Amino acid sequence: MVAVFFLGLAAGSWIFGCYAGRLRRPLLVFAGLEIALGLYALLSFVWFDWADAVYGGIYRAWPEATLLLGAARTLLVGLVILPATVVMGATLPLYCRWRDADPAGRIRSVGWLYGLNTLGAACGAALAGFVLLPLLGMAAGLAVAALVSLVSGVLVLLLPLARFSREQTVMSASLEVLGSGDPRVALWLYGVAGFAALGLQVVWLRFLSLILRNTVTTYTLVLTVVLAGIVLGSWLAAALVRREWHPGRAFAVLQVATGCLVGLLLALPAGFWQAASGAWWVYALLLLPPSVLGGASFPLAAALAAGTAARGAGSAAAANTLGGVAGVLATGFAIIPLAGLRMAVLLLTLVMVGVGAAAWLYWNRGVSRSWWRAGAGAVAALAAWAAVVLPEWTRVPEDFLVEGAGRLLGHREGFGANLAVVEEAGVRRLEIDRWWQGEDRRNHQSVSAHIPALLHPEPRSVLLIGAGTGQTAARFLMHGVERLDCVDIEPVIFDFVGQFFEADWMRDPRTRLIVEDGRTYLRHASERYDIVSMELGQIFRPGVAYFYTREAYAYARERLNPGGLVVQFMPLPFFTLESLRAAVGTFLEEFPEASLWFNTSEVLLIGSPETSFPWERPRGPGPETAPEIMEDLRYAHWGGLRRTLDRPEVFRAGLLLGPAELVRFAGGAVGLRDNRPLLDQVSARIDPMDSDEVRIVEALRAELRAGGEDGETGRIRERNLGDIAATALLRRAVQADRRGDAAAALVDLVEAARWNPENGEVQLRLGDLLLRQGDVTGALDPFREAERYLIDDFQAPRGVALCLHRLGRVEEALRFYRRALALAPEVAELHNNFGAALAERGRHGEARRHFREAVRLDPDHGDARRNLDRIDALLGP
């Protein structure tokens, strides 16, 4: 769509740039076009509905014809938005025709007009993204924009200036004034510069996702800052231009400066950008300087083009925009996915500097005895680029993908995101744009498949939107489904996940992997399913909020077989209490028979359009459940072996709220619609480290189903809710600990343990913090509690062992060191500590074996080497 949009702008600039010189009253034409644009905008939803209907027919007829569907999308979008964008592209040439100036004043005239035109675009982008869409929604926001266009057209029409006739001012002597040269060369060079400039915008967006959250406001901020930079640059060019300056040489200098500056910014250390994460000035520092230089280039390029000011401005804008379209497509769909972000930076900055060097050579070719100077200047430009960009000062994106003690195992730069696999403490996790998407150990994602599959009497077909690491998909296959369709929008994710995670589920003949936007698939596919599961993750990511609207749920309902279930992930860290009420109320509009299930902080809304689903006594694991499933359900969110989900009372306690309770909880909240989804705006402002979860838990607890088959189920249900609050406080404590505020971390950890004393991770962190503060006795009890609940985590018995060791209870410590080593034999620190304890008990031979193993596992472990040297000196060879 972006490419089609810019293509329309280029066409409008070119067409009206060519013919504006024949117009005696260009402002009248401008007014008519603005009025036409406003009327067209008012009808645009009709055109989009028509395009959607046509595309749906093509999709259902040829669902696997990827090239055909891509071409159809492009053509239909083009038919809808090209008329409007062509009109938008006409505005600058028409104004330049009205303000046609003599050749010497061309740069100043075009610079001021281009800046004014772009200033309007910047204000419009900011107003639409920050005011109209959040407050009014798309329909009303578009109506306001259309009204502005209509009013501006009418006002211009009423101006007396609009009726003044302008004689054509042909730039007959322009080449003599500005210096000899073929205008076509200027246009070609400016077009190639546009290729690099807009290609770099794609790089900016991808780079920003490495240091900032990519939300619905990110694109608005980027666009506003870039446009503001262009305004400043064009006005600076207009104000500072001198008659003795040659525009071609000035243009060359600007291109070289832009290429080198971009390379310099991206060479700044990763730590610098990460320290500034979230700061508004990051956008200004990264985007404003190159945008200013780019804005200053336009009036120079327009002056180098032949003909009237209108023709020069139109031709320059068209050439630059056409090059930009090619740059966006090539960078987004070829260079970054195939060669990576680093190569994209190298290539695009080299193109930019190369344009500058070529321009410098070309516009110095006729000057007496200056060839050697021109050549030296071009060589200097390329040398400056090589000095700044070629050395890999910072590895992009590798240096940004790992923080803390993690180790980057692999990464892939996809079509829309940066994918990475990071290993930390023996756990391998998948991250997309640095956000957790899954891991290689069993977790709540597996439970999100078991719950609906056990609730449905006989699931045979499943649609899963969102691949993750495949835990959910693999568990659905355990339930004997005959067909599993897994949809994900990122084309490289299936291959990438298959390299680092268990992937038998992908090779299962029942599985079909579909690269497609999930909303598009729900809207236009013809298949029906027993279960539709939407596992989207972080709501703030662009487009995700549209899976929580009434329209999305209506599409999902159409994909259900009779008696089918829809499952919606509800990641509570990205909700406020009010937005959660709205989301639940929206879900109930399509699925009145719904229930809310505990699944850590990513609770599940499960609903059915049927009116008699048995939520009162839901099905769960029982004698008829397959042994493979029962074994997989021998997993606990918290509480260790006493709280595993294969126990019927624990499984039933996962049901937090039923239909009646959900209705009361929603409380008549305003539903979410495509026109105004709201969730994307709300979630963009939420800091998941300081979220609304405690307040949400308190509101849910007020509606909690206190009654159950027995008192134990009710108690577990209550603690499930408490665990959500405990996990939120744990996240906040970890953040406080990282910034050095141990006192705040301790307060949050103590409060988290009050909400759920059986949360092993909370107890582990509490013990670790107390141990680091020197309170060995106080740390022992939390570590013992953690060991009860974290049965597969070596850190809990290690913590107990460390406390006992420091308290002088070495023989007891040895027992817990052994437990930790049985869980993590590859951890060098454990072998070193165990060896030290053995040495204290006089068991020097065993101690030496463990010191040697520690050194083998980590040759740089200083303590282990020193301990080994001492024991070798004691025992001899």
C-alpha positions in Angstrom: 0.0 0.0 0.0 2.9 2.4 0.8 4.4 1.8 -2.6 1.0 2.4 -4.4 0.5 5.6 -2.3 3.9 7.0 -3.4 3.3 5.8 -7.0 0.2 8.0 -7.1 2.1 11.0 -5.7 4.7 10.5 -8.4 2.1 10.3 -11.1 0.4 13.5 -9.9 3.6 15.4 -9.7 4.7 14.3 -13.1 1.5 14.9 -14.9 0.7 18.3 -13.4 4.3 19.3 -13.5 4.2 18.8 -17.3 0.9 20.5 -17.9 0.8 23.2 -15.2 2.8 25.6 -17.4 -0.2 25.7 -19.8 -2.5 26.8 -17.0 -3.3 30.5 -16.7 -5.2 30.1 -13.4 -3.5 27.2 -11.6 -5.1 28.1 -8.3 -8.6 27.5 -9.8 -7.4 24.0 -10.8 -5.9 23.5 -7.3 -9.2 24.4 -5.7 -11.2 22.1 -8.0 -8.8 19.2 -7.2 -9.1 19.8 -3.4 -12.8 19.7 -3.6 -12.7 16.6 -5.7 -10.3 15.0 -3.2 -12.6 15.8 -0.3 -15.6 14.3 -2.1 -13.7 11.2 -3.0 -12.5 10.7 0.6 -16.0 10.8 1.8 -16.8 7.9 -0.5 -13.6 6.0 0.1 -15.2 3.4 2.5 -17.5 2.4 -0.3 -14.6 1.8 -2.5 -12.7 -0.2 0.1 -15.8 -2.3 0.8 -16.0 -3.0 -2.9 -12.3 -3.9 -3.1 -12.6 -6.2 -0.1 -15.6 -8.0 -1.6 -13.8 -8.5 -4.9 -10.6 -9.7 -3.2 -12.7 -12.1 -1.1 -14.0 -13.8 -4.2 -10.5 -14.2 -5.7 -9.2 -15.5 -2.4 -11.8 -18.2 -2.0 -11.4 -19.2 -5.6 -7.5 -19.5 -5.6 -6.5 -19.5 -1.8 -3.0 -20.8 -2.5 -2.1 -18.7 -5.5 0.3 -16.4 -3.7 1.4 -14.4 -6.7 -2.1 -13.9 -8.0 -3.4 -12.8 -4.6 -0.5 -10.3 -4.2 -1.2 -8.9 -7.6 -4.9 -8.7 -6.9 -4.3 -6.8 -3.6 -2.0 -4.4 -5.3 -4.3 -3.8 -8.2 -7.4 -3.3 -6.0 -5.6 -1.0 -3.6 -4.3 0.9 -6.6 -7.8 1.4 -8.0 -9.0 2.7 -4.7 -6.2 5.1 -3.6 -4.5 6.1 -6.8 -7.1 8.8 -7.8 -6.7 10.4 -4.4 -2.9 10.2 -4.3 -2.6 11.5 -7.9 -4.5 14.6 -6.8 -2.3 15.0 -3.8 0.8 14.8 -6.0 -0.6 17.7 -8.1 -0.6 20.3 -5.3 3.0 21.3 -5.3 3.4 21.8 -9.1 0.3 23.9 -9.2 1.5 26.1 -6.4 4.9 26.4 -8.0 3.1 27.4 -11.3 1.3 30.1 -9.4 4.5 31.3 -7.8 6.6 30.9 -11.0 9.9 32.7 -10.6 12.9 33.6 -12.6 15.6 31.0 -12.8 17.9 32.7 -10.3 15.1 32.7 -7.7 14.0 29.2 -8.4 15.7 27.5 -5.4 14.2 30.1 -3.0 10.7 29.9 -4.4 10.5 26.1 -4.7 12.2 25.7 -1.3 9.6 27.8 0.5 6.6 26.3 -1.3 7.9 22.7 -0.8 8.5 23.4 2.9 5.0 24.8 3.3 3.4 21.9 1.5 5.4 19.4 3.6 4.6 21.3 6.8 0.9 20.7 6.0 1.7 17.0 5.6 3.5 16.9 8.9 0.7 18.5 10.7 -1.8 16.2 9.0 0.1 13.1 10.0 0.4 14.2 13.6 -3.2 15.3 13.8 -4.5 12.1 12.3 -2.3 9.7 14.4 -2.4 11.5 17.7 -5.9 13.1 17.7 -8.4 12.1 15.1 -7.9 8.3 15.1 -7.8 7.9 18.9 -10.7 10.3 19.6 -12.9 9.9 16.6 -12.0 6.7 14.9 -11.3 6.1 11.2 -14.7 7.1 9.7 -15.1 10.3 11.6 -11.4 11.1 11.2 -11.5 10.6 7.5 -14.6 12.8 7.4 -12.8 15.6 9.2 -9.9 15.3 6.7 -12.3 15.3 3.8 -14.0 18.4 5.3 -10.6 20.2 5.6 -9.9 19.4 1.9 -13.4 20.7 0.8 -13.1 23.8 2.9 -9.6 24.6 1.7 -10.7 24.1 -1.9 -13.7 26.4 -1.5 -11.6 29.1 0.3 -9.0 29.1 -2.5 -11.8 29.3 -5.0 -13.1 32.4 -3.3 -9.7 34.1 -3.2 -9.3 37.0 -5.7 -5.8 35.6 -6.4 -7.2 32.5 -7.8 -8.6 34.4 -10.8 -5.3 36.2 -11.6 -3.8 35.0 -14.9 -0.2 33.9 -14.9 1.9 34.1 -18.1 4.2 31.1 -18.6 7.8 31.7 -17.6 10.0 29.4 -19.5 13.4 28.8 -18.2 15.1 29.5 -21.5 18.4 30.7 -20.0 18.3 28.6 -16.9 21.1 26.3 -17.9 23.4 29.2 -18.5 22.5 30.7 -15.2 22.8 27.5 -13.2 25.6 25.9 -15.2 25.5 23.6 -18.1 24.1 20.1 -17.8 21.4 17.8 -19.0 18.3 18.1 -16.8 17.7 14.4 -17.3 20.9 13.6 -15.5 19.7 15.6 -12.5 16.4 13.7 -12.5 18.1 10.4 -12.7 20.5 11.2 -9.9 17.6 12.5 -7.7 15.6 9.4 -8.5 18.5 7.2 -7.4 18.8 9.4 -4.3 15.1 8.8 -3.6 15.8 5.0 -3.8 18.3 5.3 -1.1 16.4 7.8 1.0 13.1 5.8 1.2 15.0 2.6 1.5 16.6 4.0 4.6 13.2 4.8 6.0 12.5 1.1 6.0 15.9 0.6 7.7 14.9 3.3 10.3 11.7 1.5 11.2 13.4 -1.8 11.5 16.3 -0.3 13.6 13.8 1.5 15.9 12.1 -1.8 16.7 15.5 -2.9 18.2 15.5 0.0 20.7 11.9 1.0 21.1 8.5 -0.7 21.2 7.0 -0.7 17.7 3.4 0.5 18.4 0.6 2.1 16.5 2.2 5.5 17.3 5.7 4.6 16.0 4.8 5.2 12.3 3.1 8.5 13.1 6.1 9.7 15.1 8.6 8.6 12.4 6.5 10.2 9.6 6.0 13.4 11.6 9.7 13.8 12.5 10.8 13.0 8.9 8.4 15.5 7.4 9.4 18.1 9.9 13.0 17.6 9.0 12.2 18.0 5.3 10.4 21.3 6.1 13.4 22.6 8.0 15.8 21.5 5.3 13.8 23.0 2.4 13.4 26.3 4.2 17.1 26.4 5.1 18.0 25.9 1.5 15.6 28.7 0.5 17.0 31.0 3.1 20.7 30.3 2.7 21.0 29.9 -1.1 23.4 32.3 -2.8 23.5 33.2 -6.5 27.1 32.2 -6.7 26.4 28.7 -5.4 26.0 26.0 -8.0 22.9 23.9 -7.2 24.5 20.7 -8.7 27.6 20.9 -6.5 25.5 21.8 -3.4 23.3 18.8 -4.2 26.4 16.6 -4.4 27.6 17.7 -1.0 24.2 17.1 0.6 24.1 13.5 -0.7 27.5 12.7 0.6 26.8 14.2 3.9 23.5 12.3 4.2 25.2 8.9 3.5 28.0 9.4 5.9 25.8 10.8 8.6 23.4 7.8 8.4 26.4 5.5 8.7 27.8 7.4 11.6 24.4 7.3 13.5 24.1 3.5 13.1 27.7 3.1 14.2 26.9 4.4 17.7 27.3 1.7 20.3 24.2 -0.5 21.1 24.5 0.5 24.8 24.0 4.2 23.9 20.7 3.5 22.1 19.5 1.0 24.7 20.2 3.5 27.5 18.0 6.0 25.7 15.2 3.4 25.0 11.8 5.1 25.2 13.2 8.7 25.1 11.4 10.9 22.6 14.7 12.5 21.5 15.8 9.2 20.0 13.5 9.9 17.0 14.9 13.4 16.6 18.5 12.2 16.8 18.1 9.3 14.4 15.7 10.8 11.9 15.9 14.6 11.9 19.5 15.2 10.6 19.2 13.1 7.4 15.7 14.4 6.8 17.0 18.0 7.0 19.6 17.2 4.4 17.1 15.4 2.2 14.7 18.3 2.4 17.4 20.8 1.4 18.1 18.6 -1.7 14.7 19.0 -3.3 14.8 22.7 -4.3 18.3 22.2 -5.7 17.1 19.2 -7.8 14.0 21.2 -8.9 16.3 24.1 -10.0 18.5 21.7 -12.1 15.4 20.4 -14.0 14.3 22.2 -17.2 11.3 24.3 -17.8 9.0 26.2 -15.5 9.2 26.1 -11.7 6.1 23.9 -11.8 7.7 21.5 -14.3 11.0 21.4 -12.4 9.3 20.8 -9.1 6.9 18.2 -10.6 9.7 16.4 -12.4 11.9 16.3 -9.4 9.2 15.1 -7.1 8.1 12.4 -9.5 11.7 11.2 -10.1 12.5 11.1 -6.4 9.2 9.4 -5.5 9.5 6.8 -8.2 13.0 6.0 -6.9 11.6 5.9 -3.4 8.9 3.4 -4.4 11.6 1.1 -5.8 13.7 1.6 -2.7 10.9 0.7 -0.3 10.1 -2.4 -2.3 13.7 -3.5 -2.8 14.7 -2.9 0.8 11.6 -4.4 2.5 11.1 -7.4 0.3 14.6 -8.2 -0.9 17.6 -6.5 0.7 16.8 -6.9 4.4 15.2 -10.4 4.2 18.0 -11.8 1.9 21.1 -9.9 3.0 20.2 -8.4 6.4 20.1 -5.0 8.0 23.8 -4.5 8.0 24.1 -5.0 4.2 21.1 -2.7 3.7 22.9 0.1 5.5 26.1 -0.5 3.5 24.3 -0.6 0.2 21.9 2.3 0.7 24.5 4.6 2.1 26.9 3.7 -0.6 24.2 4.5 -3.2 23.7 7.9 -1.5 27.4 8.8 -1.4 27.8 7.4 -5.0 25.0 9.8 -6.2 26.9 12.7 -4.5 30.2 11.7 -6.1 28.7 11.3 -9.5 26.9 14.7 -9.2 30.2 16.4 -8.1 32.0 15.0 -11.1 29.2 15.9 -13.5 28.8 19.5 -12.5 32.5 20.2 -12.3 33.3 18.7 -15.8 33.2 22.0 -17.7 35.2 24.1 -15.2 38.8 24.9 -16.3 41.5 22.9 -14.7 39.1 21.4 -12.1 38.9 17.8 -13.2 41.6 16.8 -10.8 39.8 18.6 -8.0 36.5 17.0 -9.0 38.1 13.6 -9.0 39.7 14.3 -5.7 36.4 15.4 -4.2 34.6 12.2 -5.4 37.4 10.0 -4.1 37.3 11.9 -0.8 33.5 11.3 -0.6 33.9 7.6 -1.1 36.8 7.4 1.4 34.8 9.2 4.0 32.0 6.7 3.5 34.4 3.8 3.8 36.0 5.2 6.9 32.6 5.6 8.6 30.5 2.7 7.4 32.8 -0.2 6.5 34.2 -0.8 10.0 31.7 -2.8 12.0 31.7 -0.5 15.0 28.3 -1.9 16.0 26.9 -5.2 14.8 23.4 -4.5 13.6 21.1 -6.2 14.6 23.1 -8.7 16.7 24.3 -6.3 19.4 20.7 -5.2 20.0 19.1 -8.7 20.3 20.6 -9.8 23.6 20.7 -8.2 27.0 22.1 -9.5 30.3 23.5 -13.1 30.4 21.7 -14.4 27.3 23.6 -15.9 24.4 22.4 -15.3 20.8 22.1 -18.6 19.0 20.7 -17.3 15.8 18.7 -14.5 14.2 16.8 -13.9 11.0 15.7 -10.6 9.6 12.2 -11.3 8.2 9.9 -9.3 6.0 8.3 -7.5 9.0 10.4 -8.1 12.1 13.7 -9.2 13.6 13.6 -12.8 14.9 16.1 -14.1 17.4 16.8 -17.2 19.4 18.4 -16.5 22.8 19.6 -19.1 25.3 19.8 -18.2 29.0 20.1 -20.4 32.0 19.7 -23.5 29.8 16.4 -22.2 28.3 16.1 -21.4 24.6 13.6 -18.7 23.8 12.2 -17.1 20.6 12.0 -13.3 20.4 10.5 -11.1 17.8 11.7 -7.5 17.9 13.1 -8.4 21.4 9.7 -9.6 22.8 9.3 -13.1 24.1 7.3 -15.4 21.9 8.0 -18.8 23.3 10.6 -21.2 24.5 11.8 -24.8 24.3 10.5 -25.9 27.7 6.9 -26.7 28.5 5.0 -23.6 29.5 1.5 -22.1 29.5 1.4 -22.1 25.7 1.0 -25.9 25.8 -1.9 -25.5 28.2 -3.7 -23.0 25.9 -4.2 -26.0 23.5 -5.1 -28.6 26.1 -7.9 -26.5 27.7 -10.1 -26.0 24.6 -9.3 -29.4 23.2 -10.5 -31.0 26.4 -13.6 -28.8 26.6 -14.7 -29.6 23.1 -16.3 -33.1 22.9 -14.5 -34.2 19.8 -12.2 -31.7 18.0 -11.3 -32.7 14.5 -10.1 -29.5 12.9 -8.2 -26.6 14.4 -7.2 -23.1 13.1 -4.2 -21.6 15.1 -3.3 -18.0 14.4 0.3 -17.3 15.6 3.0 -20.0 15.4 5.3 -19.1 18.3 7.7 -22.0 19.0 5.0 -24.6 18.1 4.1 -25.6 21.6 0.4 -24.9 21.1 0.3 -26.5 17.7 2.1 -29.7 18.9 -0.4 -30.1 21.8 -3.4 -29.7 19.5 -2.1 -32.7 17.5 -2.0 -34.8 20.7 -5.8 -34.7 20.8 -6.3 -36.6 17.6 -7.3 -33.7 15.3 -7.4 -34.6 11.6 -6.4 -31.1 10.4 -4.4 -28.3 11.9 -4.0 -25.1 10.0 -1.3 -22.8 11.4 -1.4 -19.2 10.1 1.4 -16.6 10.6 2.1 -13.3 8.8 5.9 -13.6 9.0 7.1 -15.7 6.0 10.4 -16.8 7.5 9.1 -17.9 10.9 8.3 -21.5 10.1 11.8 -22.2 8.7 13.5 -20.3 11.5 11.6 -22.0 14.3 12.2 -25.4 12.7 16.0 -24.8 13.0 16.0 -24.2 16.8 12.9 -25.8 18.2 11.2 -29.2 18.1 9.4 -29.2 14.7 7.8 -32.6 14.3 4.5 -30.9 14.3 5.4 -29.0 11.1 6.2 -32.3 9.4 3.0 -34.0 10.5 0.8 -34.7 7.4 -2.2 -33.2 9.3 -0.5 -29.8 9.5 -0.8 -27.1 7.0 1.5 -24.0 7.3 -0.1 -20.9 5.9 1.8 -17.6 5.5 -1.0 -15.0 5.6 -2.4 -12.2 7.7 -4.7 -13.9 10.2 -7.5 -11.3 9.8 -7.4 -11.8 6.1 -7.7 -15.6 6.5 -10.6 -15.3 9.0 -12.3 -12.9 6.6 -12.0 -14.7 3.3 -11.2 -18.4 3.8 -13.9 -20.9 3.2 -12.8 -23.6 5.6 -14.5 -24.3 8.9 -13.1 -25.5 12.2 -14.0 -27.0 15.5 -11.5 -24.7 17.3 -10.2 -21.3 16.3 -7.4 -20.2 18.5 -5.9 -16.7 18.3 -2.5 -16.6 20.0 -1.3 -13.1 19.1 0.8 -12.0 22.1 1.6 -8.4 22.7 -1.4 -6.2 21.8 0.6 -3.0 21.2 2.2 -4.4 18.1 0.7 -2.8 14.9 -2.3 -4.7 13.7 -2.8 -7.0 16.7 -5.5 -4.9 18.3 -7.7 -5.6 15.3 -8.1 -9.2 16.4 -10.0 -8.0 19.4 -12.8 -6.1 17.6 -16.4 -7.1 17.0 -15.7 -7.6 13.3 -12.8 -10.0 13.9 -15.0 -12.1 16.2 -17.7 -12.1 13.6 -15.3 -13.5 11.0 -14.0 -16.1 13.5 -17.6 -17.2 14.2 -18.1 -17.7 10.5 -15.1 -20.1 10.5 -16.7 -22.4 13.2 -18.4 -25.7 12.8 -21.6 -26.2 14.9 -20.5 -26.6 18.5 -17.1 -25.0 17.8 -15.0 -22.9 20.2 -13.0 -19.7 19.8 -10.0 -19.1 22.0 -8.6 -15.6 22.5 -5.3 -14.9 24.3 -5.7 -12.0 26.7 -2.2 -10.9 27.8 -3.1 -8.9 31.0 0.1 -6.9 31.2 -1.0 -4.9 28.1 -4.6 -4.1 29.4 -6.0 -1.6 31.7 -9.0 -2.6 33.7 -11.2 -0.4 31.5 -9.8 -1.8 28.2 -10.1 -5.4 29.5 -13.8 -4.8 30.3 -14.3 -3.4 26.8 -12.5 -6.4 25.3 -14.5 -8.9 27.3 -17.8 -7.2 26.4 -16.9 -7.2 22.7 -16.2 -11.0 22.9 -19.5 -11.6 24.5 -21.3 -9.8 21.7 -20.4 -12.7 19.3 -19.9 -15.5 21.9 -22.4 -15.1 24.7 -21.5 -18.5 26.1 -18.0 -17.7 27.2 -15.6 -18.3 30.1 -12.3 -16.9 31.4 -9.6 -19.4 32.1 -6.4 -19.0 34.1 -3.2 -19.5 32.0 -0.7 -17.3 33.9 -1.1 -13.6 33.1 -2.1 -14.6 29.5 -5.6 -15.7 30.5 -7.8 -17.3 27.9 -11.3 -16.2 26.8 -13.0 -19.3 25.4 -16.4 -18.8 23.8 -19.1 -20.5 21.8 -22.0 -19.1 19.8 -24.1 -22.0 21.2 -26.5 -21.1 24.1 -26.1 -24.3 26.1 -22.4 -24.9 26.6 -21.8 -26.8 29.9 -19.5 -24.3 31.7 -20.9 -25.3 35.1 -19.1 -28.6 35.1 -16.6 -28.4 32.2 -14.9 -31.5 30.9 -11.3 -32.0 31.9 -8.7 -34.8 32.2 -10.2 -38.1 33.2 -9.9 -41.9 32.7 -10.6 -41.6 29.0 -7.8 -39.0 28.4 -4.9 -40.4 26.4 -1.8 -41.2 28.5 0.3 -38.9 26.4 -2.0 -36.0 27.2 -2.1 -36.9 30.9 1.7 -36.9 31.0 1.9 -33.5 29.3 -0.7 -32.1 31.8 1.6 -33.2 34.6 2.7 -29.5 34.6 2.0 -26.8 37.1 1.8 -23.0 36.6 2.8 -22.7 40.3 2.8 -24.9 43.4 4.9 -27.8 42.1 3.7 -31.4 42.0 0.7 -30.6 44.2 -0.8 -28.3 41.6 -0.3 -30.2 38.3 -3.1 -29.8 35.7 -3.7 -33.6 35.4 -5.5 -33.3 38.8 -9.2 -32.7 38.1 -9.6 -30.2 40.9 -6.6 -28.2 39.6 -7.9 -28.2 36.0 -11.4 -27.2 37.1 -9.9 -24.4 39.2 -8.6 -22.8 36.0 -12.2 -21.7 35.2 -12.2 -18.2 36.7 -15.4 -16.7 35.4 -18.4 -18.1 33.6 -20.9 -16.4 31.3 -22.9 -14.6 34.0 -19.8 -13.4 35.8 -18.2 -12.2 32.6 -21.4 -10.1 31.8 -21.2 -8.5 35.2 -17.5 -7.9 34.8 -17.9 -6.2 31.4 -20.5 -4.0 33.0 -21.8 -2.6 29.7 -18.4 -1.3 28.5 -18.3 0.2 25.0 -17.4 -2.5 22.5 -14.3 -2.4 20.3 -14.8 -1.9 16.5 -12.5 -1.8 13.5 -13.4 1.9 13.1 -12.0 2.6 16.6 -10.2 -0.3 18.1 -8.8 1.7 21.1 -6.7 -1.2 22.3 -3.8 -0.2 20.1 -3.7 3.3 21.6 -4.2 2.1 25.2 -1.6 -0.7 25.0 1.0 1.6 23.4 1.0 3.7 26.6 1.2 0.8 29.1 4.5 -0.1 30.6 4.3 -3.9 31.2 6.7 -3.5 34.1 4.2 -1.2 35.8 0.9 -2.6 34.6 -2.7 -2.6 35.9 -2.8 -6.3 36.8 -3.3 -5.9 40.5 -6.3 -3.8 40.0 -7.6 -6.2 37.3 -7.1 -9.1 39.7 -9.1 -7.3 42.4 -11.9 -6.7 40.0 -11.9 -10.3 38.8 -11.9 -11.6 42.3 -15.0 -9.6 43.1 -16.8 -11.7 40.4 -14.9 -15.0 41.2 -16.8 -18.2 41.1 -16.3 -19.0 44.8 -18.4 -22.2 44.6 -16.9 -25.4 43.3 -17.1 -29.2 43.6 -15.1 -28.9 46.8 -13.4 -26.3 48.9 -10.0 -27.2 47.4 -11.0 -26.2 43.9 -12.2 -22.8 45.2 -9.0 -22.2 47.1 -6.9 -23.0 44.1 -9.0 -20.8 41.9 -8.5 -17.9 44.4 -4.7 -18.5 44.3 -4.7 -18.6 40.5 -5.9 -15.0 40.5 -3.3 -14.2 43.2 -0.6 -15.6 41.0 -1.4 -13.1 38.3 -0.8 -10.2 40.8 2.3 -12.0 42.1 3.8 -12.3 38.6 3.1 -8.6 37.9 4.9 -7.6 41.1 7.7 -10.0 40.3 8.3 -8.2 37.0 8.4 -4.9 38.7 10.8 -6.1 41.3 13.2 -7.5 38.7 13.1 -4.1 36.9 13.8 -2.3 40.2 16.7 -4.7 41.0 18.2 -4.1 37.6 18.3 -0.4 38.1 19.9 -0.9 41.6 16.8 -0.1 43.7 17.1 -3.2 46.0 14.7 -1.7 48.6 11.9 -1.3 46.1 12.5 -4.8 44.7 12.3 -6.3 48.2 9.0 -4.6 48.9 7.5 -5.9 45.7 8.8 -9.4 46.3 7.4 -9.6 49.8 4.0 -8.4 48.5 4.2 -10.9 45.6 4.8 -13.7 48.1 1.7 -12.6 50.0 -0.4 -12.8 46.9 0.8 -16.3 46.1 3.3 -17.9 48.5 3.4 -21.0 46.2 5.0 -19.1 43.3 8.4 -20.6 43.1 9.9 -17.9 40.9 8.9 -15.2 43.5 10.5 -17.2 46.3 13.6 -17.8 44.2 14.0 -14.1 43.5 13.4 -13.2 47.1 16.0 -15.6 48.3 18.5 -14.4 45.8 18.0 -10.7 46.8 18.3 -11.5 50.5 21.4 -13.6 49.9 23.0 -10.7 47.9 22.2 -8.4 50.7 24.0 -10.7 53.2 21.0 -12.0 54.9 21.9 -15.7 54.6 19.5 -16.9 57.3 16.6 -14.9 55.8 17.3 -16.2 52.3 17.3 -19.9 53.3 13.5 -20.2 53.8 12.5 -18.6 50.4 15.0 -20.9 48.7 13.5 -23.9 50.4 10.1 -22.8 49.3 11.3 -22.3 45.8 12.7 -25.8 45.7 9.3 -27.3 46.7 7.7 -25.6 43.7 10.3 -25.3 41.0 11.0 -29.0 40.6 12.9 -28.7 37.3 14.9 -25.5 38.1 18.5 -26.0 39.4 18.6 -22.5 40.8 16.4 -23.4 43.8 18.5 -26.2 45.2 21.6 -24.2 44.4 20.3 -21.4 46.5 19.6 -23.7 49.4 23.1 -25.2 49.0 24.8 -21.8 49.0 23.0 -20.7 52.2 23.8 -23.9 54.0 27.4 -23.7 52.8 27.8 -20.2 54.1 26.2 -21.1 57.4 28.8 -23.8 57.9 26.3 -26.7 57.4 28.5 -28.2 54.6 27.2 -31.8 54.8 23.7 -30.6 54.3 24.8 -28.3 51.5 26.4 -31.2 49.6 23.0 -32.9 49.3 21.5 -29.8 47.6 24.5 -29.3 45.4 24.0 -32.8 44.1 20.3 -32.1 43.3 21.3 -28.9 41.4 23.9 -30.8 39.4 21.5 -33.5 38.5 19.3 -30.8 36.9 22.1 -28.8 35.3 25.3 -30.7 34.9 26.6 -28.2 32.3 26.8 -25.3 34.7 30.5 -24.6 35.6 29.7 -22.6 38.7 27.8 -25.5 40.3 30.8 -27.8 39.8 33.1 -25.2 41.3 30.9 -24.7 44.4 30.4 -28.4 44.9 34.1 -29.0 44.6 34.8 -26.3 47.2 32.3 -27.9 49.6 33.9 -31.4 49.0 37.3 -30.0 49.7 36.2 -28.5 53.0 35.0 -32.0 54.0 38.4 -33.5 53.1 37.2 -35.3 49.9 39.9 -33.8 47.8 39.8 -36.4 45.0 36.2 -35.8 44.3 36.7 -32.1 44.6 39.5 -32.1 41.9 37.2 -33.9 39.5 34.6 -31.2 39.8 37.1 -28.4 39.6 38.4 -29.9 36.4 34.9 -30.2 35.0 34.2 -26.6 35.8 37.3 -25.5 33.9 36.4 -27.7 31.0 32.9 -26.2 30.8 34.2 -22.6 31.3 37.9 -22.1 30.6 37.7 -18.5 31.7 36.3 -19.4 35.2 38.9 -17.8 37.4 37.8 -19.2 40.8 37.7 -22.8 39.3 41.2 -22.5 37.9 42.6 -21.2 41.2 40.8 -23.9 43.2 42.1 -26.6 40.7 45.7 -25.2 41.1 45.5 -25.4 44.9 44.1 -28.9 44.9 46.7 -30.1 42.4 49.4 -28.6 44.6 48.0 -30.5 47.5 47.5 -33.8 45.8 50.2 -33.7 43.2 50.0 -35.0 39.6 
